[in-house]
Amino acid sequence: MKNNRIKCAVLFVFIVFFSLNVNNFAETQKNIVFTIEELQSLGASTVDESLNLIQSSIKSDSEISSKKSVFYKGSRIENVNEEDISNIFKSLKLDKIDHIEVSKNGNEVKYHLSKSLTKEGITALFSFSLLEEKDEDPFNPKIITGTKSLISSKKLASPVRVISNQELSMMGAVSVKEALEKVASLTISDSGGVQTLFYRGFSDGNTKVLYNGVDLSDPSGISGSPIFSHIPVEDVERIEILSGSNSILYGTGAVAGVINIISNKKNHLSYSTKVGPSQYVSSISTGKSFGLTSFFLVGSKSFNNSLSMFTNTEEKDAFLNEHVTFGFSHQLKNGVIDAFYTKNEASNQLDTEVYGPAPDFKKNFVDDSNSESSLSQGIAKVTYKFSDSSSVGNQINWTRSNIVRRYYNQEDSAENSATADNQYRGTVDTVDIIKHLQLEKNKMLVFGLEGRQESSKNSGTFNGFKTESPLQKRRSIGFFSQYFADYKWVSTELGGRLEEYSSGFSDTYNASVFRNIPFVNVEIKGTYKTGFKLPSLYQLTSLIGDPNLEAENSETTDVGFSKEYKYVKLGSSFFKSNITNQIAYDFSTNTYQNIKKSVFSGQEFRIEVKKYEILDFFTVEYTKMKSNNIKVPEYKAVVSTGLKWGKLGYGLFITSVGENELTKKAYSITDTSIHYEFNNKTNSFIKVHNVFNESYVLVSNYATPGQTLFFGLNHSF
């Protein structure tokens, strides 16, 4: 314990040192300054004319008409369109500013305009910036999950997979689960609406799933696994996936990776619907700006009554989900505040497992007309972003995820099962403070602290007996720091985190080296990462729990290779993970104990083609796994294709999954879709899921859909 506190003190001193000395580092970045006299001598009289002259003089290969963002005092002003920007700069005379400072960073050119006014020795600075961005690199998109701030995925050590809006649209996905199934390293089991995911061989609860940065884990569950199946895919702009341990930034439960579901904040009224046999998904969204304030609103409803829960039952079991999200963004004098709130209300009819008489106690599956589950999920986030200077960014985030699950079953003549009415409540609250320091053009430091509280409570009846557990809570606080250095030949990523929780300390760290091999232009990434997963509240406090459980620890080594050539990118990675102190049920003590060790290994291969002729995207992914988890297949391959030809579009998605020890059966599923764009506001599609009506099993005895035809329509007003 003493050594851990020393580590914590050292990290704290490290953070304070960089915080106090950030300005010294930031000033090392070199920029070009154009004075007003210089610009006037070139014939410019407005800012717009000056920007065109500057562009020519620095030989920028971006254009003034390219994608633009406006910043005021370092913070982005949301929802400013290009026409507004152009009008501002055409009417802004040069006598309103002192100079224009230009800095270039990759595909970005920033023009910083400022005016200094001195009165009685006090200098007031009026400043704003225009950021131009060329078309984003399709193979290395910018993501927010890697540092909680936009950064090119090329600068991160973790392998990155982004399911783009184009892919989501082309596959005609009806759920987030369907979209995630197109990732070769990830498998999802579905048992009566309870969805669990397994990433890179790790068991459920080791992958952090976020919704706009909010942790979706359920503290009332056995392993604290995430509940993500009620997020409608119509509300999704993209899904960012980081492979390997990301415990430094995200703490417990991010050992296998992090999945961040990013919502689509539309600024206009739009409607979409997908209809299939006994099922539909409909969504409406809108957004509007009023000066420095903008808001968005999304509402959706989905219904599915096409399947029975089990393979040998006949009665269809309906699923209903209603979703609403409201959010806003407001530009303050010294920053910007963003907030949103999401509410999901769902119900699901269930069937029942019953057991025969002794001594065999044979399990049977029967229809049950009065067994059902319901869920109420609330998700909230408030973010305040502000900048001390052009090189220093700050974030303060508050998040809450609250889940209430209910399982209800009455006795009837069709069954011989237990009656029940149980309710489970789980809440996760977090507060984090993050600082992003641009030390130099190619060096960045991210550090901060995160406070977290988990709570759970359950109550109800089982066969007439009252079952209840008191409110359980766990608090933790983590200090983290991550350093990025990006050079032409060698780049590095170093980081560490110390976590103090109710019963002890955990630490985690990583070290990565990137190397671009000359002449052949092949990039190599070598990474060593550790991670941790705290025991769940159930494992600590239930009748079969142990309050002395310690955190699970992991070590992962990852070596990756990639090469880009014009429209094609080839990539591969080889990883191995060791888990120690793993928590498992001990039959000798009838409690959970730290008694297991596990070793996972695998190889990932990927071919990508983007934006070539009529080919919008073409991706082949193959993952071969070696895991002791009986639900993880020995391999998985995914082929994704999107074609565009005029107003027509075509999508083809093939998923091939190998055997696992539980189901002992491999299978392949083919989905295809045809899209037609009537105009820039209306498009429709027809999709066939499971074209060849393949029979397959995700979880033994649970039903899966066969060949299904969908029709979809999207319209913007």
N, C-alpha and C positions, 0 to 999 in steps of 0.2 A: 504493500500500500504506500509506503514511504517513497519508493522509487517512482511509482506512478504519479505521485503529487509533485515530485521533482521534475518529471517529464512535462507535466501540465504547466508548471511555473516557467520552464524554459521556453515552451511554445508561446506562452503569454508574453514573455519579454520579447520574443522574436516578432510577434505581431505589433506590439507597441513601438518597437524600434522602426519598423517599416512605415507605420502610420505617421510617426513624427518626422521621418526623413523623406516622405514621398515626393515632395516638391523638388528636392535635390535631384532625385532620379528622373523625374518627369521632364526637367529642363534639358536633358541630354538629347531629346528628340529634335532633329533639324527640320525646319520648315522654310518655305519661301515667303517673303513679305513684299507686297506691292503697295507702295505709298500712294496717296491720292494724287500727289504731284506727278508721279510716274504715269498713272493711268490717264490723267487729264492731258499730259503731253502726247499720249498715244491717240487722243481724240475722243476718249470716253467721257460721257456726262452723267450716265446712270449706272447703277450696279449691274443691270442686265448687259449693257454694252461692255462693261469691265470684265464680266465673267467670260464673255465670248473672246475678248482679247487675251485674257489669261490662259484660256484653254488652248489657244493657238500658240502662245509663247512657251508653254510647258509641254506642248505636243501630247496632250492627253488624248488617249484613244477612246475615251467616253464622250458622249455628246450632252450638251446642255438639256436636250429633250429626253435624256435617259431617266431612269427611275430616280426620284428625289425624295429626301426627307429633310424637314426643317427642325433645327434644334434651337431652343432658347435657353441660355445659361446652362448649356450642356445637356438638357433634357429634350427628348423628342416630342414635338407637337404632333398629336395624332390626327389622322383624317384630314390632312391638308392636301388637296388635289393639285395636279400640275398647273392647271389654269390659274389657280389662286397664287401659286408660287411665282409664276411668270409675271402676273400683274403687279405683285409686290415689288419685284426687282426692276421692272420697267419704270415704275413711278418713283423709286427711291433714288434721290440725287446723291452725288458723291460728297456733297458738303455735309451730309448727315453722318458720315463715318470718317475715321482716321486712316484706316488701312484695311487691306484684305490679306489674310494669311492663308497660305495654301499648303496642305499636307496630303501626301499620297500614301496609301497602304493597300497593296494588292489591287483589287478591283474597285477600290473606293478613292474618291477625290473629295476632300473636305475643304470648303471655302469658309473661312471664319472672318466675320465682319464685326468691328467693334468701334465704339466711340467713348473716349475718356473725357470727363468733365471734372475740373478741379475747382473746388470752392472751399475756402478757409482751410486749406491743407487736407481736405478729405476728397479722395478720388472715387467717383461713382462710375462703374463700367456698364455700359449697355452693349450687349453682344448677342449675336445669334449666328448659326452656321447652316450652310447648305451642304448636304451630303449627297453626292452622286454615286450611283452604283451601276456598274455594267451588269449584263445578264449574269445570273448566278451560275457558278460552275456546276453543271448537272451531276457530276460525279462526287463533288465535295460540297454539298449544300451547307449553308449556315444553320446551326441549331442552337437552341437555348439550354438544352439539358446538360451539356458538358460542363458549363461553368455558371449556370443560372443567368447568363447573359449571352447575347449573340456572339458566336465564334465559328469560324470555318471548321468543319469536321476534319479537314486535313491536318489541323494543328493539334488534334487530340490523339492520345495514345490508344484509347479504347476503339475497337472496331465499331463502326456506326452504320446503322441501317435506317433509312427514312422511307416510310410508306407515304408517298406523296398524294396530294389531292387528285392528281391525274390518275394514279393507280387505283385509288378508292373509287373514282368515278367510272373508270373503265371496267373494273371487276363487278360493279353494281352490288357491292356488299350490302347486306341487310343488317349486319351487326359488327361490332368491334371484334368479336371473336372470329368471325369469318375473315376479317382483314388480317388479324394476327396469325391465322393459320397459314398464310402465304409466306411465313418466315421459316426457313428450313431448320434453324436451331431451336425452334420453339414448338412444343406440342401442348394441346389443351384437351383435358378430359371434361366431359359434361355428363353429370348424373342428376337428371331431373331438375335442371336449371342451376345446379351448383357447379360452377366452372372453376377449375384449378389449372394452373399453367406450370410447365416444367421447362426451364430454359437451360441449355447447355448441360443437361443431365442432372441439374440440381432439383431437389424436391420443392414442393409448393411452399411459399413463404420466404423463399430466398431471392425472389425477384421483386424489386420495388416497382409498383405501378402507380403512376401519377396522373392526375387530370389537371392540366394547366399548372403543374407544379405542386398539387395537393396530394398528399399520401392517401391512398384508398385502402390501406390495410384495415382489417377488422380485428380489434383487440379482443372481442368476445369469442373469436374462433379458436379452434384448437391450436393452430400454428400461426395465427395472426395473418392469414393469407389475404390478399386484396380482393375486393368486390368491384369489378369493373364492367360486368355484363349489362348494366342498366344505362350506360352511356350510349346514346343513339349515335350511329355512325354518321347521320346527317349533320350532327353538330361538330364533326371532326374535320379540321383543315389538313392535318398530317399527324403521323405517329412517329416519334423519334425513339430509337432503340439503341442503347449503349450496351455492348457485351463486356463481360468481365466485372470484377468487383469495382463498385463505385461508392464504397463505404466512406471515403474521405469526405465527399460532399453530402452524401445522403444518409450516412449512419447505418443503423441496423437494418437487415433485410435486403441489402443491395449487393449481396455476394455474387449472384449469377449475372446481374445486370440491372438496368433501369429502363422502363418503358414509360414514356411521357405522351399522353394523349392530348394534343393541342386543339382547342376548339376554333371554329370558324366564325370570326367576328365580322359579319357582313354589314355594310353600310347602306343597304337597300332592302326593300321588301322582296322576299322570294318564297316559293312554295315547292315542295317536292313530295312525291309519293311513290311507293313500290307496292305492287299488289301481286299476290300469289294465291294458290288454293287455300282457302280458309285462313288467310293471313294477310296483313298489310302493315306498312310503316308509313306514316305521314308526318310531315314537319313543315313549320312555317317560321321564318326568321325575318328580322328587320333591324335597322340601325339608323341613327341620325346624329348629326353634329349641330351643336348650338354654340357658336363661338369657340371657346376653349374647352368645352365639355362635349363628349360624345357618349352614346349609349348603344347597347345592342340587346336584343331579346330573341330567345329561341324557345319554341314549344314543339313538342312532338308526342306522338302516341303510336304504340305498336301493339299488335294483337296477333297471336298465333294459336290456332286450334287444329293444327294439321297432324299432330302426332300424339300417340299414347306414350306414357312415360317408359313402360317396359316393352320388350320385344314380344312378349306373349300375352299382353293385355290389349283389349279392344277399345275401351272408352277413351275418347280423345281428352287430353288434359290441356286446358287453355292457359295461355300466358298473356298477361296484360301489363304494359309498362307505360307510364305517363311521365314526361320529363319537361322541366322548364328551367331556363337559365336567364338571368338578368345580370348585366354588367355595365360599368361605366368607366370612363377615363376623364380626368380633369387636370388641365395644365395649371399649375400653381406658379407663383412668382419665382420660386427657386427649385422647381422640380415638377414631378407628375405623380398623381395618385391613381392607381387602377384597383378596381374591386369587382367581384362577381359573386353570385350566389346561385347554386344549382339545387334543385329538388327532384328526386326520383321517387315515384310511388309505384310499386309493382305487386302483383299477385300471381300465384302459380298453383294450379290444381295438381295434386299428387296421387299416386297409387301407393300400395302398401306391400311391404314384405311381411309374410306370416310364417310361422314355424309349426311343423307337424308335431305329433306326440313323441314322447320318449320311446325308445332310446335314441332314435335317429335324428329327431328335431330337424327334419328336412325343410329347407327354405322354399317357399313358394311366393309367387308374385301375383297379386290380384287387383282388379279394379276397385277403386274406393271413391265413392261419389262425394264424400264429405271430409276428405283430407286435403289440406291446402297449406300453402305458406304465403307470407306477405313480407314486403320489405319497404322501409322508408329510409331514404338516404339523403342527407343534407351535406353539401360541400360549399365551403366559403373561403375566400381569400381576399386580403387587402395588401397592396404593395405600394410602398412609397419609394420612388427613385429620385435621386438628386446627384449632382456632380459638384465637387470642389473645384475642378478645373477640367480642361479638355482631356486630361490624362488620368483623372480619378473619378470613378463611379461608385455610388453607394446604393444599397438596397436594404430596406427593412420590410420583412414579410411576416404576416400573420395568417395562419391557415387553420381550418377546422374541418374534420370529416366525422360525421355522426351517422351511425347505422343502427336501426332497430329491426330485428328479424323476429318473425313470429311463425310458429309451427302449430297447426291446429288439427285435431282428429277426434271425431266422435265415434262411439261404438255403433255398429250397424250389423245387419244380418249377413252381409257379404264378406265378413272378415272375422278373424280371431286374433286381433292385434290390440296393442295397448292404446288406450285413450290418452290424449295429451293436449295441453294448451300451454306452450312455453314461449317465453319472450326473452330475447338476448339483445343487450344494448352495448354498443362500443363507441368510444369517442377518441379521436387523436387530435390534440392541439399542438401547434408548433409556432415558435417565434424565432426567426433568424435574422442576423445582421451580417451583411456581406460587403466587403470592399474589393473593388477591382482596380488595380494599379497598373497602368501602362508605363512600365519603367523606362523602356525605350521602344522603338518601333517594333522590334521583334522579341520583346521580353514583357511578360505580364505576371503579376502576382495576385492571387485570389485568396483572401483569408476572411475568417469570421467566426461566429459562434451560433449555435442552435440550441434552444431549449425545447424540450418535448415532454408532453404528458399524455399517457395512455390510461384509459379507464374502461372498466367493463362491469356489467351486472346482469344477472339473469334471474328470472322468477317464473313460476307457473305450477302446473300440476301434471302428474304422471300416474295413470291408473288410480286417480282419486287422491293420491298422496301429494302434499305440497312440496315443491322443490324450489329452493331459493338460495342464492349466494349474495353476500353483502357486496357493496360497491368496492371494487379493487382499483388501486391506482399505482402507477409507476412514473417517476419523473427521471429525466436524464438531461445532461447538458454536455455538448460536444464543442471542442475547439478544433478548427481545421485550418490548413494552409496548403496552397498548391501553387507551384511555380512552373511557368511555361517559357521556354526559350526556343525560338524558331530561326534556324540558320539554313543556308542553301544546302550545305553538305551534312550537317549533323544537328539534330534538334533533341531537346530533352523535356521531360515532364517529371517533376518530383513533388511529393506531397505527404502529408501526415495528418492524423486526427487522434485526439484523445477524448474518450467518452466516459463520463462518470455517471453511473446509474445507482439505483437503490442498494444493490448488493455488491458493488465493486467497480472496477475500471476495465475498459477495453481500449486497445490502441490499434491503429491500422496505418499502413503507409504504402507508397508505391514508388517505383523508379522505372522510367522508360527512356529508351534511346531510339531515335529515328535516323535512318541513314539512306540517302539517295545515292545509288551507285552510278557513277559517271558513265557516259557513252551508251549504256543500255537503258538508263533512266528507269531503274527498278527501285522502288522504295521498300526498305526493310524496317519493321518495327519490332523491337524486343521489349517486353513488359514483364515486370514482376509486381504483383499486387497481393496485399493481404486484405481480409475482410472479417466481419463479425456479424452474428445474428443473436440478439438477446432472446432468452427464453420467453415464450408467450405468457400472458397473465394466467391462462388456463393451465399451462404446464407448471406454473409457480404456485397457484392458490387452490386448484380443484382438489377433490378428495384423493385423486391419484397423482397430484402434483408434489413438488418438493421446493420449498422456498429457498433452498441453498443451491439451486441450479446455477451454473455459470454459462457465460456466452459461448456459443459455437465459434470456432476460429477456422479461417480458410487461408490457403496460399495458392495463388494461381500464376502460372507462367504462360506467356502467350507470345508466339513468334508469327509475324504476318508478313506477306509479300504482296505487292501490288504494282501494276504497270498500266499506264494510260497511253493510248495511241488514238488520236483523233476522236472518233465516236465510240471507242471501245475501252473498257477497263476490265482487267483480269485481277483477281485477288484470291488469296488463300491464307488461312491461319491454322496454327496447330497449338492446342492448349491442353493444359493438365492442371487439375485442381485437387488439392488435398484438404479434407475437412477433419479436424480433430475436435475432441470434446463434444461430439455430436449427441444431441438429445434423442433418446429413444425410450420406449416403454420397457421396463425391466420386470419380467414375469416373476423373478425371485423376490422382489420387494413390492410388486404391484404398484409401482410409482414410476414416474419419469426420472431418468438419470442421465448423466453425461457418460455414456458407455460405448459409443460407437466411433469408428473411423471410416472414412469413405475416400475413394479415389475415383475421379472422373477424368476422362480424356476424350479428345475428339479432333477431327479435322473438318475444316470448312472451306469450300471452294465456291467461287462466284464469278460469273461472266455477266457483264452489263453492256448494253448498247443503248445509247440515248440520242434522240433527235437526229435520225439519219433517214433522209428521204421521207417516205410515208410511215416509217417506223418511229413511233413516239417513244417506246421503250421495249426492251427485250432483256429479260433477266433469267439466268439459270443459277440456282443455288443447290448445293448438295452438302449435307452434313452427315458424317459418320460418327456415331457415339459409342462409347464404352462406359456404362454406368451400372451401378448396382440397384438403381431404382427400377422396379418392375414395370412401371408405367412409361418408361422412356424407350422409344423404338431404337433399333440398332442403326437405322439410317432414315433420312428424310430428304426428298428432292422436290424442288418446286420450279416450274417453268411459268413465267409470266410474260405475256405479250400484249402490246397495245399498238394498233395501227390506226392512222388517220389519213383519209383520202377525201379532200373537199369537205362535204358535210357528213360524210359517213365515217364511222369508227367501228373497230372490231377488237374484241378482247378475248384472249384465250389463256386459261389458267389451269395447269395440271399439277396436282399434288400427289406424290407417291410416298407412302409411309411403310417402313419395314416392320417386322414382327417385334413385339415386346413380350416379356415373360408373363404378362397378365392375360392378354387376349390371344396370343400365339397365331396371329393372322396379319399378313401384309395386305395393303389395299391401295388403289389409285382412284382419285376423284378428278373429273374433268368438268370445268365450268366454261361456258362460252357466252358471249354477248354481242349484240349488234346495236350500234348507236346511230341516231340521226339528229342533226342539228337543223331545226327549221329556220332559226335566225339567231341573233346574238342574245336573245332572251329566253328562247324555248328549245328544249331538246328532250328526246325520249329514247328509251332503249328496251330491248327484249333480251332476257337472260335465261339460260337453261343451266340449272345447278345439277350436278351429278348426271351428266349427259348419258352415260351408259348404265345408269341405274345400279351402280355398284353397291353390293351389300357389305357393310363394314361395321365394326364395333369400336367405340372409344373406351367405354367402360362395360364390363360384362353385364349382360341382361338389359342394358339400357338402349332404347331405340334411337336410331339416327335417320335423317331424311333421305329418301330416294330421289328419283328424277323429279325436278320441280321447275315449273315455268313461272317466270316473273315478268311483269310489265312495269316500267318506270317512267315518270314524267317530272321534269324540272322546269320551272318558269320563274323569271325575274320580272318584277313590275317596274 
